[in-house]
Amino acid sequence: MLRSSSEDETMALGARLAAKGYPGMFVALYGGLGAGKTVFARGFAREMGIGELTSPTFTIVCEHEGLLHFDAYRLTGAAELHDIGFLDYLARGRRILMEWPENVEDALPDERIDVYLEGSGDAERLIRMIPHGERAAQLIREALA
């Protein structure tokens, strides 16, 4: 369990994961409203050289150079995600960040990193990273070393 006492620390953790990342990696960001999912994603994106990142709640996916940022908040299941061409997005080999993945759990790839953020407001965040697959486990080990 990791702790973050500021947005800067949460962003830095996202950046550390991106620094060790690879094309095609998938990161599922779990947490309630205000838990820091988008803050984590901003740090990840900045490490990749992407200037500004906003949550794609109304567009579902925002495409950036080398990164796809999904927000499944408004989706009610995997079928809706597949309707927008999710398998085609996966096949592109870009890094993918997805907020609200619990809404489309059946569509998530087997190889991924689940990041759980707990807390809101000015409170300290508790952050857990759970790997699915050996490559994901190795990435987390390297990012947190």
Secondary structure, 3 states (H helix, E strand, C coil): CEEECCHHHHHHHHHHHHHCCCCCCEEEEECCCCCCHHHHHHHHHHHCCCCCCCCCCCCCEEEECCEEEEECCCCCCHHHHHHCCHHHHHHCCCEEEEECHHHHHHHCCCCEEEEEEECCCCCCEEEEEEEECHHHHHHHHHHHC
